[in-house]
Amino acid sequence: MEEAKGPVKHVLLAKFKDDVSPEKIKELINGYANLVNLIEPMKAFHWGTDVSIENLHKGFTHIFESTFESKEAVAEYIAHPVHVEFANLVDV
Amino acid sequence: MEEAKGPVKHVLLAKFKDDVSPEKIKELINGYANLVNLIEPMKAFHWGTDVSIENLHKGFTHIFESTFESKEAVAEYIAHPVHVEFANLVDV
């Protein structure tokens, strides 16, 4: 396929284990949203919850979309200590 | 969680079987992109290919994002004969 040009979107689908409280989920989302203030190459952040009616969401309840200017910027984000610290809070 | 407000995004991750040719994939993507011209409630369409380096993409190679003004608009899109015809071309 063609090489990616222009913005690169990092898209994460998530589901949470039953024992994760709504407060904990809110805290994780707030922490994720705050990365945009702390990690320079992360240019925008949007998230939402599943409202689909097609029953094709495979149990995923949340989506998180971060915007970068290049693949290199994504790599910088992934390696950023603040991201590493945040990612360690979450099972993937 | 809170009720969805504002735009509703329809996000589809895709992978193709090995016997689907690059030409066929291009044709399907063009057909998908063309829905925005044919289905009024579909307000925008973006797509891209996987360029991730985290090895968490679970074999999905393509992402398609359509934008709607409400959940009702998504329902209208899903039921639209042009969408139904297109969806029948694709295994889910």
N, CA and C atoms of all chains as a GROMACS GRO file, in nm:
protein
  552
    1MET      N    1   0.085  -0.120   0.000
    1MET     CA    2   0.000   0.000   0.000
    1MET      C    3   0.089   0.125   0.000
    2GLU      N    4   0.025   0.240  -0.021
    2GLU     CA    5   0.102   0.365  -0.023
    2GLU      C    6   0.159   0.399   0.115
    3GLU      N    7   0.268   0.468   0.114
    3GLU     CA    8   0.328   0.516   0.239
    3GLU      C    9   0.233   0.619   0.302
    4ALA      N   10   0.222   0.612   0.437
    4ALA     CA   11   0.134   0.709   0.505
    4ALA      C   12   0.187   0.850   0.488
    5LYS      N   13   0.098   0.941   0.459
    5LYS     CA   14   0.135   1.083   0.446
    5LYS      C   15   0.041   1.163   0.536
    6GLY      N   16   0.089   1.278   0.578
    6GLY     CA   17   0.004   1.364   0.660
    6GLY      C   18  -0.015   1.305   0.798
    7PRO      N   19  -0.126   1.340   0.864
    7PRO     CA   20  -0.143   1.300   1.004
    7PRO      C   21  -0.146   1.149   1.020
    8VAL      N   22  -0.094   1.106   1.132
    8VAL     CA   23  -0.100   0.964   1.168
    8VAL      C   24  -0.187   0.955   1.293
    9LYS      N   25  -0.287   0.869   1.288
    9LYS     CA   26  -0.377   0.851   1.401
    9LYS      C   27  -0.339   0.724   1.476
   10HIS      N   28  -0.332   0.734   1.606
   10HIS     CA   29  -0.310   0.617   1.692
   10HIS      C   30  -0.446   0.584   1.753
   11VAL      N   31  -0.500   0.468   1.719
   11VAL     CA   32  -0.634   0.431   1.762
   11VAL      C   33  -0.627   0.310   1.855
   12LEU      N   34  -0.686   0.324   1.971
   12LEU     CA   35  -0.685   0.216   2.070
   12LEU      C   36  -0.828   0.181   2.108
   13LEU      N   37  -0.863   0.055   2.091
   13LEU     CA   38  -0.991   0.005   2.141
   13LEU      C   39  -0.967  -0.059   2.276
   14ALA      N   40  -1.058  -0.039   2.370
   14ALA     CA   41  -1.037  -0.093   2.504
   14ALA      C   42  -1.162  -0.157   2.559
   15LYS      N   43  -1.140  -0.259   2.641
   15LYS     CA   44  -1.246  -0.313   2.727
   15LYS      C   45  -1.183  -0.325   2.867
   16PHE      N   46  -1.267  -0.319   2.967
   16PHE     CA   47  -1.217  -0.325   3.104
   16PHE      C   48  -1.270  -0.450   3.174
   17LYS      N   49  -1.186  -0.506   3.260
   17LYS     CA   50  -1.231  -0.622   3.337
   17LYS      C   51  -1.344  -0.579   3.431
   18ASP      N   52  -1.428  -0.678   3.468
   18ASP     CA   53  -1.545  -0.647   3.551
   18ASP      C   54  -1.510  -0.581   3.684
   19ASP      N   55  -1.391  -0.611   3.735
   19ASP     CA   56  -1.357  -0.557   3.867
   19ASP      C   57  -1.297  -0.416   3.862
   20VAL      N   58  -1.293  -0.358   3.744
   20VAL     CA   59  -1.244  -0.219   3.734
   20VAL      C   60  -1.364  -0.125   3.753
   21SER      N   61  -1.356  -0.041   3.856
   21SER     CA   62  -1.470   0.045   3.891
   21SER      C   63  -1.485   0.159   3.791
   22PRO      N   64  -1.606   0.213   3.780
   22PRO     CA   65  -1.626   0.330   3.695
   22PRO      C   66  -1.533   0.446   3.732
   23GLU      N   67  -1.504   0.462   3.861
   23GLU     CA   68  -1.414   0.569   3.906
   23GLU      C   69  -1.273   0.546   3.852
   24LYS      N   70  -1.230   0.419   3.856
   24LYS     CA   71  -1.096   0.384   3.807
   24LYS      C   72  -1.088   0.408   3.655
   25ILE      N   73  -1.197   0.372   3.585
   25ILE     CA   74  -1.201   0.394   3.439
   25ILE      C   75  -1.190   0.544   3.410
   26LYS      N   76  -1.266   0.623   3.487
   26LYS     CA   77  -1.264   0.768   3.467
   26LYS      C   78  -1.123   0.824   3.492
   27GLU      N   79  -1.058   0.772   3.594
   27GLU     CA   80  -0.923   0.815   3.629
   27GLU      C   81  -0.824   0.781   3.517
   28LEU      N   82  -0.839   0.659   3.462
   28LEU     CA   83  -0.751   0.618   3.352
   28LEU      C   84  -0.773   0.706   3.229
   29ILE      N   85  -0.900   0.735   3.199
   29ILE     CA   86  -0.930   0.818   3.082
   29ILE      C   87  -0.876   0.959   3.102
   30ASN      N   88  -0.893   1.012   3.222
   30ASN     CA   89  -0.838   1.145   3.250
   30ASN      C   90  -0.686   1.146   3.237
   31GLY      N   91  -0.624   1.038   3.283
   31GLY     CA   92  -0.478   1.027   3.271
   31GLY      C   93  -0.435   1.021   3.126
   32TYR      N   94  -0.510   0.946   3.046
   32TYR     CA   95  -0.480   0.934   2.902
   32TYR      C   96  -0.497   1.071   2.836
   33ALA      N   97  -0.610   1.136   2.866
   33ALA     CA   98  -0.637   1.268   2.806
   33ALA      C   99  -0.529   1.369   2.843
   34ASN      N  100  -0.474   1.353   2.962
   34ASN     CA  101  -0.374   1.450   3.008
   34ASN      C  102  -0.239   1.435   2.936
   35LEU      N  103  -0.217   1.320   2.873
   35LEU     CA  104  -0.090   1.299   2.802
   35LEU      C  105  -0.068   1.406   2.696
   36VAL      N  106  -0.179   1.454   2.639
   36VAL     CA  107  -0.167   1.554   2.532
   36VAL      C  108  -0.103   1.684   2.584
   37ASN      N  109  -0.114   1.707   2.714
   37ASN     CA  110  -0.051   1.825   2.774
   37ASN      C  111   0.095   1.802   2.810
   38LEU      N  112   0.134   1.676   2.813
   38LEU     CA  113   0.267   1.642   2.866
   38LEU      C  114   0.363   1.590   2.759
   39ILE      N  115   0.308   1.546   2.646
   39ILE     CA  116   0.392   1.482   2.543
   39ILE      C  117   0.379   1.563   2.416
   40GLU      N  118   0.481   1.636   2.382
   40GLU     CA  119   0.474   1.736   2.275
   40GLU      C  120   0.428   1.679   2.141
   41PRO      N  121   0.482   1.564   2.097
   41PRO     CA  122   0.439   1.516   1.964
   41PRO      C  123   0.294   1.470   1.956
   42MET      N  124   0.227   1.454   2.069
   42MET     CA  125   0.084   1.416   2.069
   42MET      C  126   0.003   1.543   2.049
   43LYS      N  127  -0.059   1.557   1.932
   43LYS     CA  128  -0.118   1.686   1.893
   43LYS      C  129  -0.266   1.698   1.929
   44ALA      N  130  -0.336   1.586   1.938
   44ALA     CA  131  -0.479   1.592   1.974
   44ALA      C  132  -0.521   1.458   2.032
   45PHE      N  133  -0.628   1.460   2.107
   45PHE     CA  134  -0.680   1.339   2.170
   45PHE      C  135  -0.832   1.344   2.173
   46HIS      N  136  -0.895   1.238   2.126
   46HIS     CA  137  -1.040   1.224   2.134
   46HIS      C  138  -1.072   1.084   2.184
   47TRP      N  139  -1.183   1.071   2.251
   47TRP     CA  140  -1.225   0.938   2.294
   47TRP      C  141  -1.377   0.930   2.295
   48GLY      N  142  -1.427   0.810   2.300
   48GLY     CA  143  -1.571   0.791   2.307
   48GLY      C  144  -1.604   0.651   2.354
   49THR      N  145  -1.732   0.633   2.385
   49THR     CA  146  -1.777   0.500   2.426
   49THR      C  147  -1.862   0.438   2.314
   50ASP      N  148  -1.867   0.307   2.315
   50ASP     CA  149  -1.942   0.235   2.213
   50ASP      C  150  -2.092   0.264   2.219
   51VAL      N  151  -2.146   0.306   2.107
   51VAL     CA  152  -2.292   0.326   2.098
   51VAL      C  153  -2.347   0.250   1.977
   52SER      N  154  -2.271   0.150   1.933
   52SER     CA  155  -2.308   0.082   1.808
   52SER      C  156  -2.429  -0.008   1.827
   53ILE      N  157  -2.498  -0.032   1.715
   53ILE     CA  158  -2.617  -0.117   1.717
   53ILE      C  159  -2.599  -0.240   1.628
   54GLU      N  160  -2.479  -0.255   1.573
   54GLU     CA  161  -2.457  -0.366   1.479
   54GLU      C  162  -2.409  -0.494   1.548
   55ASN      N  163  -2.379  -0.483   1.679
   55ASN     CA  164  -2.327  -0.597   1.755
   55ASN      C  165  -2.200  -0.654   1.693
   56LEU      N  166  -2.114  -0.566   1.650
   56LEU     CA  167  -1.985  -0.606   1.592
   56LEU      C  168  -1.868  -0.548   1.671
   57HIS      N  169  -1.895  -0.503   1.793
   57HIS     CA  170  -1.789  -0.432   1.865
   57HIS      C  171  -1.702  -0.525   1.949
   58LYS      N  172  -1.732  -0.655   1.946
   58LYS     CA  173  -1.645  -0.757   2.008
   58LYS      C  174  -1.611  -0.725   2.154
   59GLY      N  175  -1.705  -0.666   2.222
   59GLY     CA  176  -1.685  -0.640   2.364
   59GLY      C  177  -1.609  -0.513   2.395
   60PHE      N  178  -1.554  -0.448   2.294
   60PHE     CA  179  -1.481  -0.323   2.319
   60PHE      C  180  -1.581  -0.211   2.352
   61THR      N  181  -1.552  -0.138   2.457
   61THR     CA  182  -1.646  -0.037   2.505
   61THR      C  183  -1.595   0.106   2.487
   62HIS      N  184  -1.464   0.121   2.467
   62HIS     CA  185  -1.406   0.255   2.458
   62HIS      C  186  -1.311   0.263   2.339
   63ILE      N  187  -1.304   0.383   2.280
   63ILE     CA  188  -1.207   0.408   2.174
   63ILE      C  189  -1.132   0.537   2.205
   64PHE      N  190  -1.003   0.533   2.178
   64PHE     CA  191  -0.916   0.648   2.206
   64PHE      C  192  -0.837   0.678   2.080
   65GLU      N  193  -0.840   0.802   2.038
   65GLU     CA  194  -0.770   0.840   1.915
   65GLU      C  195  -0.676   0.956   1.941
   66SER      N  196  -0.549   0.932   1.915
   66SER     CA  197  -0.448   1.037   1.931
   66SER      C  198  -0.393   1.072   1.793
   67THR      N  199  -0.361   1.199   1.775
   67THR     CA  200  -0.315   1.247   1.644
   67THR      C  201  -0.169   1.291   1.651
   68PHE      N  202  -0.095   1.250   1.548
   68PHE     CA  203   0.048   1.284   1.537
   68PHE      C  204   0.077   1.334   1.397
   69GLU      N  205   0.192   1.398   1.383
   69GLU     CA  206   0.226   1.451   1.250
   69GLU      C  207   0.300   1.352   1.162
   70SER      N  208   0.351   1.245   1.222
   70SER     CA  209   0.430   1.148   1.145
   70SER      C  210   0.445   1.020   1.225
   71LYS      N  211   0.490   0.915   1.158
   71LYS     CA  212   0.520   0.790   1.227
   71LYS      C  213   0.631   0.810   1.330
   72GLU      N  214   0.725   0.898   1.296
   72GLU     CA  215   0.836   0.926   1.388
   72GLU      C  216   0.783   0.988   1.518
   73ALA      N  217   0.683   1.074   1.504
   73ALA     CA  218   0.623   1.138   1.622
   73ALA      C  219   0.553   1.034   1.710
   74VAL      N  220   0.492   0.933   1.647
   74VAL     CA  221   0.430   0.825   1.725
   74VAL      C  222   0.536   0.748   1.803
   75ALA      N  223   0.648   0.721   1.735
   75ALA     CA  224   0.757   0.647   1.801
   75ALA      C  225   0.810   0.726   1.920
   76GLU      N  226   0.819   0.857   1.902
   76GLU     CA  227   0.866   0.945   2.010
   76GLU      C  228   0.768   0.940   2.129
   77TYR      N  229   0.639   0.943   2.097
   77TYR     CA  230   0.533   0.932   2.199
   77TYR      C  231   0.543   0.800   2.275
   78ILE      N  232   0.558   0.690   2.200
   78ILE     CA  233   0.559   0.558   2.264
   78ILE      C  234   0.677   0.546   2.359
   79ALA      N  235   0.789   0.604   2.321
   79ALA     CA  236   0.911   0.593   2.402
   79ALA      C  237   0.916   0.698   2.514
   80HIS      N  238   0.823   0.795   2.511
   80HIS     CA  239   0.828   0.904   2.609
   80HIS      C  240   0.805   0.850   2.750
   81PRO      N  241   0.889   0.890   2.846
   81PRO     CA  242   0.875   0.836   2.983
   81PRO      C  243   0.735   0.853   3.041
   82VAL      N  244   0.668   0.964   3.011
   82VAL     CA  245   0.533   0.986   3.064
   82VAL      C  246   0.436   0.883   3.004
   83HIS      N  247   0.452   0.852   2.876
   83HIS     CA  248   0.368   0.749   2.815
   83HIS      C  249   0.400   0.611   2.872
   84VAL      N  250   0.529   0.583   2.887
   84VAL     CA  251   0.568   0.452   2.941
   84VAL      C  252   0.508   0.432   3.080
   85GLU      N  253   0.514   0.536   3.161
   85GLU     CA  254   0.458   0.529   3.296
   85GLU      C  255   0.307   0.504   3.290
   86PHE      N  256   0.239   0.576   3.200
   86PHE     CA  257   0.094   0.558   3.188
   86PHE      C  258   0.061   0.418   3.136
   87ALA      N  259   0.134   0.374   3.034
   87ALA     CA  260   0.106   0.243   2.972
   87ALA      C  261   0.125   0.130   3.072
   88ASN      N  262   0.215   0.150   3.168
   88ASN     CA  263   0.237   0.046   3.268
   88ASN      C  264   0.118   0.028   3.362
   89LEU      N  265   0.028   0.127   3.365
   89LEU     CA  266  -0.093   0.116   3.447
   89LEU      C  267  -0.199   0.028   3.381
   90VAL      N  268  -0.180   0.002   3.253
   90VAL     CA  269  -0.286  -0.061   3.173
   90VAL      C  270  -0.236  -0.193   3.113
   91ASP      N  271  -0.315  -0.297   3.125
   91ASP     CA  272  -0.284  -0.424   3.057
   91ASP      C  273  -0.317  -0.414   2.909
   92VAL      N  274  -0.230  -0.466   2.825
   92VAL     CA  275  -0.269  -0.474   2.684
   92VAL      C  276  -0.262  -0.618   2.635
   93MET      N  277  -2.197   0.496   3.147
   93MET     CA  278  -2.122   0.612   3.094
   93MET      C  279  -2.221   0.716   3.041
   94GLU      N  280  -2.168   0.833   3.010
   94GLU     CA  281  -2.255   0.939   2.958
   94GLU      C  282  -2.313   0.904   2.821
   95GLU      N  283  -2.429   0.958   2.796
   95GLU     CA  284  -2.490   0.944   2.663
   95GLU      C  285  -2.404   1.017   2.560
   96ALA      N  286  -2.391   0.957   2.442
   96ALA     CA  287  -2.311   1.021   2.337
   96ALA      C  288  -2.375   1.154   2.295
   97LYS      N  289  -2.291   1.255   2.282
   97LYS     CA  290  -2.338   1.386   2.235
   97LYS      C  291  -2.251   1.425   2.117
   98GLY      N  292  -2.306   1.508   2.031
   98GLY     CA  293  -2.227   1.556   1.918
   98GLY      C  294  -2.200   1.446   1.819
   99PRO      N  295  -2.092   1.458   1.743
   99PRO     CA  296  -2.070   1.365   1.634
   99PRO      C  297  -2.055   1.221   1.683
  100VAL      N  298  -2.102   1.130   1.602
  100VAL     CA  299  -2.084   0.988   1.628
  100VAL      C  300  -1.995   0.933   1.518
  101LYS      N  301  -1.888   0.866   1.558
  101LYS     CA  302  -1.796   0.808   1.461
  101LYS      C  303  -1.823   0.659   1.448
  102HIS      N  304  -1.826   0.612   1.326
  102HIS     CA  305  -1.837   0.469   1.299
  102HIS      C  306  -1.698   0.423   1.255
  103VAL      N  307  -1.638   0.335   1.335
  103VAL     CA  308  -1.500   0.294   1.308
  103VAL      C  309  -1.497   0.145   1.277
  104LEU      N  310  -1.438   0.113   1.164
  104LEU     CA  311  -1.429  -0.027   1.120
  104LEU      C  312  -1.283  -0.063   1.099
  105LEU      N  313  -1.241  -0.168   1.167
  105LEU     CA  314  -1.108  -0.224   1.140
  105LEU      C  315  -1.125  -0.341   1.045
  106ALA      N  316  -1.034  -0.356   0.950
  106ALA     CA  317  -1.047  -0.463   0.852
  106ALA      C  318  -0.917  -0.536   0.828
  107LYS      N  319  -0.931  -0.664   0.796
  107LYS     CA  320  -0.820  -0.740   0.739
  107LYS      C  321  -0.878  -0.815   0.620
  108PHE      N  322  -0.794  -0.846   0.525
  108PHE     CA  323  -0.841  -0.914   0.404
  108PHE      C  324  -0.778  -1.052   0.393
  109LYS      N  325  -0.856  -1.144   0.341
  109LYS     CA  326  -0.802  -1.279   0.321
  109LYS      C  327  -0.691  -1.273   0.215
  110ASP      N  328  -0.599  -1.371   0.220
  110ASP     CA  329  -0.482  -1.371   0.132
  110ASP      C  330  -0.520  -1.370  -0.016
  111ASP      N  331  -0.637  -1.428  -0.047
  111ASP     CA  332  -0.672  -1.438  -0.190
  111ASP      C  333  -0.742  -1.313  -0.243
  112VAL      N  334  -0.753  -1.210  -0.161
  112VAL     CA  335  -0.812  -1.084  -0.210
  112VAL      C  336  -0.699  -1.000  -0.270
  113SER      N  337  -0.710  -0.969  -0.398
  113SER     CA  338  -0.602  -0.899  -0.469
  113SER      C  339  -0.596  -0.751  -0.427
  114PRO      N  340  -0.480  -0.688  -0.442
  114PRO     CA  341  -0.469  -0.544  -0.414
  114PRO      C  342  -0.570  -0.463  -0.496
  115GLU      N  343  -0.597  -0.506  -0.619
  115GLU     CA  344  -0.694  -0.435  -0.704
  115GLU      C  345  -0.834  -0.443  -0.642
  116LYS      N  346  -0.869  -0.562  -0.593
  116LYS     CA  347  -1.000  -0.581  -0.530
  116LYS      C  348  -1.012  -0.496  -0.403
  117ILE      N  349  -0.903  -0.492  -0.327
  117ILE     CA  350  -0.903  -0.410  -0.205
  117ILE      C  351  -0.924  -0.263  -0.240
  118LYS      N  352  -0.855  -0.218  -0.345
  118LYS     CA  353  -0.868  -0.079  -0.388
  118LYS      C  354  -1.012  -0.050  -0.432
  119GLU      N  355  -1.069  -0.145  -0.502
  119GLU     CA  356  -1.208  -0.130  -0.550
  119GLU      C  357  -1.305  -0.121  -0.432
  120LEU      N  358  -1.284  -0.206  -0.332
  120LEU     CA  359  -1.370  -0.202  -0.213
  120LEU      C  360  -1.356  -0.069  -0.140
  121ILE      N  361  -1.233  -0.022  -0.127
  121ILE     CA  362  -1.210   0.104  -0.056
  121ILE      C  363  -1.275   0.219  -0.134
  122ASN      N  364  -1.260   0.218  -0.265
  122ASN     CA  365  -1.324   0.322  -0.346
  122ASN      C  366  -1.476   0.317  -0.332
  123GLY      N  367  -1.531   0.196  -0.326
  123GLY     CA  368  -1.675   0.181  -0.308
  123GLY      C  369  -1.721   0.233  -0.174
  124TYR      N  370  -1.640   0.204  -0.071
  124TYR     CA  371  -1.671   0.252   0.064
  124TYR      C  372  -1.667   0.405   0.066
  125ALA      N  373  -1.559   0.460   0.009
  125ALA     CA  374  -1.542   0.607   0.007
  125ALA      C  375  -1.657   0.674  -0.067
  126ASN      N  376  -1.708   0.606  -0.168
  126ASN     CA  377  -1.814   0.665  -0.250
  126ASN      C  378  -1.949   0.672  -0.176
  127LEU      N  379  -1.962   0.593  -0.069
  127LEU     CA  380  -2.089   0.595   0.007
  127LEU      C  381  -2.121   0.736   0.058
  128VAL      N  382  -2.015   0.812   0.087
  128VAL     CA  383  -2.036   0.947   0.141
  128VAL      C  384  -2.109   1.037   0.040
  129ASN      N  385  -2.097   1.004  -0.088
  129ASN     CA  386  -2.168   1.079  -0.192
  129ASN      C  387  -2.312   1.032  -0.212
  130LEU      N  388  -2.342   0.914  -0.160
  130LEU     CA  389  -2.470   0.850  -0.191
  130LEU      C  390  -2.564   0.843  -0.072
  131ILE      N  391  -2.507   0.854   0.050
  131ILE     CA  392  -2.588   0.835   0.171
  131ILE      C  393  -2.583   0.963   0.252
  132GLU      N  394  -2.692   1.036   0.252
  132GLU     CA  395  -2.694   1.172   0.307
  132GLU      C  396  -2.646   1.182   0.453
  133PRO      N  397  -2.691   1.093   0.542
  133PRO     CA  398  -2.649   1.108   0.682
  133PRO      C  399  -2.500   1.082   0.706
  134MET      N  400  -2.430   1.023   0.608
  134MET     CA  401  -2.285   1.000   0.622
  134MET      C  402  -2.214   1.130   0.585
  135LYS      N  403  -2.156   1.195   0.685
  135LYS     CA  404  -2.106   1.333   0.664
  135LYS      C  405  -1.960   1.340   0.625
  136ALA      N  406  -1.881   1.238   0.663
  136ALA     CA  407  -1.739   1.239   0.626
  136ALA      C  408  -1.686   1.097   0.629
  137PHE      N  409  -1.578   1.075   0.559
  137PHE     CA  410  -1.516   0.943   0.552
  137PHE      C  411  -1.365   0.959   0.546
  138HIS      N  412  -1.296   0.887   0.632
  138HIS     CA  413  -1.150   0.881   0.628
  138HIS      C  414  -1.106   0.737   0.642
  139TRP      N  415  -0.993   0.705   0.584
  139TRP     CA  416  -0.940   0.569   0.601
  139TRP      C  417  -0.788   0.574   0.600
  140GLY      N  418  -0.730   0.466   0.647
  140GLY     CA  419  -0.585   0.457   0.645
  140GLY      C  420  -0.541   0.313   0.662
  141THR      N  421  -0.411   0.293   0.641
  141THR     CA  422  -0.354   0.160   0.660
  141THR      C  423  -0.267   0.159   0.785
  142ASP      N  424  -0.254   0.039   0.840
  142ASP     CA  425  -0.176   0.024   0.963
  142ASP      C  426  -0.029   0.059   0.942
  143VAL      N  427   0.022   0.148   1.024
  143VAL     CA  428   0.165   0.180   1.022
  143VAL      C  429   0.224   0.168   1.163
  144SER      N  430   0.156   0.091   1.247
  144SER     CA  431   0.196   0.086   1.387
  144SER      C  432   0.322   0.005   1.408
  145ILE      N  433   0.391   0.036   1.517
  145ILE     CA  434   0.516  -0.032   1.549
  145ILE      C  435   0.506  -0.107   1.682
  146GLU      N  436   0.386  -0.107   1.742
  146GLU     CA  437   0.371  -0.169   1.874
  146GLU      C  438   0.333  -0.317   1.867
  147ASN      N  439   0.307  -0.365   1.745
  147ASN     CA  440   0.264  -0.503   1.725
  147ASN      C  441   0.140  -0.538   1.807
  148LEU      N  442   0.045  -0.446   1.810
  148LEU     CA  443  -0.081  -0.468   1.882
  148LEU      C  444  -0.200  -0.458   1.787
  149HIS      N  445  -0.175  -0.468   1.658
  149HIS     CA  446  -0.285  -0.442   1.563
  149HIS      C  447  -0.364  -0.567   1.529
  150LYS      N  448  -0.325  -0.683   1.587
  150LYS     CA  449  -0.404  -0.806   1.576
  150LYS      C  450  -0.436  -0.843   1.430
  151GLY      N  451  -0.346  -0.811   1.342
  151GLY     CA  452  -0.365  -0.850   1.201
  151GLY      C  453  -0.451  -0.754   1.120
  152PHE      N  454  -0.511  -0.655   1.185
  152PHE     CA  455  -0.592  -0.558   1.110
  152PHE      C  456  -0.499  -0.464   1.033
  153THR      N  457  -0.532  -0.445   0.907
  153THR     CA  458  -0.444  -0.368   0.818
  153THR      C  459  -0.506  -0.235   0.775
  154HIS      N  460  -0.637  -0.222   0.789
  154HIS     CA  461  -0.706  -0.102   0.741
  154HIS      C  462  -0.803  -0.051   0.846
  155ILE      N  463  -0.821   0.080   0.849
  155ILE     CA  464  -0.921   0.142   0.936
  155ILE      C  465  -1.004   0.239   0.854
  156PHE      N  466  -1.134   0.238   0.881
  156PHE     CA  467  -1.229   0.322   0.809
  156PHE      C  468  -1.311   0.398   0.912
  157GLU      N  469  -1.319   0.528   0.897
  157GLU     CA  470  -1.393   0.609   0.995
  157GLU      C  471  -1.495   0.696   0.923
  158SER      N  472  -1.621   0.676   0.957
  158SER     CA  473  -1.729   0.756   0.901
  158SER      C  474  -1.789   0.842   1.011
  159THR      N  475  -1.830   0.962   0.974
  159THR     CA  476  -1.881   1.057   1.073
  159THR      C  477  -2.030   1.084   1.051
  160PHE      N  478  -2.104   1.085   1.161
  160PHE     CA  479  -2.249   1.108   1.160
  160PHE      C  480  -2.283   1.212   1.266
  161GLU      N  481  -2.403   1.267   1.254
  161GLU     CA  482  -2.443   1.370   1.351
  161GLU      C  483  -2.512   1.311   1.474
  162SER      N  484  -2.553   1.187   1.467
  162SER     CA  485  -2.626   1.126   1.579
  162SER      C  486  -2.628   0.975   1.562
  163LYS      N  487  -2.669   0.907   1.668
  163LYS     CA  488  -2.687   0.762   1.660
  163LYS      C  489  -2.797   0.728   1.560
  164GLU      N  490  -2.899   0.813   1.553
  164GLU     CA  491  -3.011   0.790   1.460
  164GLU      C  492  -2.960   0.795   1.316
  165ALA      N  493  -2.866   0.887   1.291
  165ALA     CA  494  -2.809   0.898   1.156
  165ALA      C  495  -2.731   0.772   1.119
  166VAL      N  496  -2.662   0.714   1.219
  166VAL     CA  497  -2.591   0.588   1.193
  166VAL      C  498  -2.691   0.478   1.156
  167ALA      N  499  -2.801   0.471   1.231
  167ALA     CA  500  -2.903   0.370   1.205
  167ALA      C  501  -2.959   0.386   1.063
  168GLU      N  502  -2.979   0.511   1.023
  168GLU     CA  503  -3.030   0.541   0.889
  168GLU      C  504  -2.930   0.492   0.783
  169TYR      N  505  -2.803   0.518   0.809
  169TYR     CA  506  -2.695   0.474   0.719
  169TYR      C  507  -2.694   0.321   0.706
  170ILE      N  508  -2.700   0.254   0.822
  170ILE     CA  509  -2.691   0.107   0.821
  170ILE      C  510  -2.806   0.046   0.741
  171ALA      N  511  -2.923   0.106   0.754
  171ALA     CA  512  -3.040   0.053   0.686
  171ALA      C  513  -3.052   0.101   0.541
  172HIS      N  514  -2.968   0.194   0.502
  172HIS     CA  515  -2.978   0.252   0.367
  172HIS      C  516  -2.948   0.144   0.261
  173PRO      N  517  -3.033   0.133   0.158
  173PRO     CA  518  -3.014   0.028   0.057
  173PRO      C  519  -2.874   0.029  -0.006
  174VAL      N  520  -2.818   0.146  -0.026
  174VAL     CA  521  -2.683   0.154  -0.085
  174VAL      C  522  -2.579   0.094   0.010
  175HIS      N  523  -2.596   0.119   0.140
  175HIS     CA  524  -2.506   0.058   0.238
  175HIS      C  525  -2.526  -0.092   0.245
  176VAL      N  526  -2.650  -0.135   0.245
  176VAL     CA  527  -2.680  -0.278   0.254
  176VAL      C  528  -2.615  -0.351   0.135
  177GLU      N  529  -2.629  -0.292   0.017
  177GLU     CA  530  -2.570  -0.352  -0.103
  177GLU      C  531  -2.417  -0.360  -0.090
  178PHE      N  532  -2.357  -0.251  -0.040
  178PHE     CA  533  -2.211  -0.250  -0.024
  178PHE      C  534  -2.169  -0.353   0.082
  179ALA      N  535  -2.240  -0.355   0.194
  179ALA     CA  536  -2.205  -0.443   0.305
  179ALA      C  537  -2.211  -0.590   0.264
  180ASN      N  538  -2.302  -0.620   0.170
  180ASN     CA  539  -2.314  -0.758   0.124
  180ASN      C  540  -2.192  -0.805   0.044
  181LEU      N  541  -2.111  -0.711  -0.001
  181LEU     CA  542  -1.987  -0.747  -0.073
  181LEU      C  543  -1.876  -0.791   0.022
  182VAL      N  544  -1.896  -0.760   0.150
  182VAL     CA  545  -1.787  -0.774   0.247
  182VAL      C  546  -1.829  -0.870   0.358
  183ASP      N  547  -1.740  -0.966   0.391
  183ASP     CA  548  -1.762  -1.052   0.508
  183ASP      C  549  -1.733  -0.976   0.635
  184VAL      N  550  -1.816  -0.995   0.737
  184VAL     CA  551  -1.777  -0.938   0.867
  184VAL      C  552  -1.773  -1.047   0.973
   0.00000   0.00000   0.00000
